[in-house]
């Protein structure tokens, strides 16, 4: 069984408009690489997270994906 995320609603701070699409795609890629627990949830809340605009898009996406994975893990316990 695979993990499926039907929708990802990502809100980034002002100033990230030009980076949002890439960060969103990278979050998806990072989540695809995680071993997420199986199960069904209607919603998982994450955040707010501190985002340092000086970090790379990939580093920001990895941080967001790790937080999402941790939230999913907490809800499936």
Long-range contacts (C-beta under 8 A, 24 or more apart in sequence): 1-38, 3-36, 3-37, 3-38, 5-31, 10-64, 12-51, 13-51, 13-53, 15-53, 16-51, 16-53, 19-57, 22-57, 23-57, 23-60, 23-61, 23-64, 24-61, 25-61, 26-57, 26-58, 26-60, 26-61, 26-62, 27-61, 27-64, 27-65, 27-68, 29-61, 30-61, 30-62, 30-64, 30-65, 30-66, 31-65, 31-68, 31-69, 34-65, 34-69, 36-69, 36-72, 36-73, 37-72, 37-73, 37-76, 38-76, 39-76, 41-72, 41-75, 41-76, 44-68, 44-71, 44-72, 44-75, 45-71, 46-71
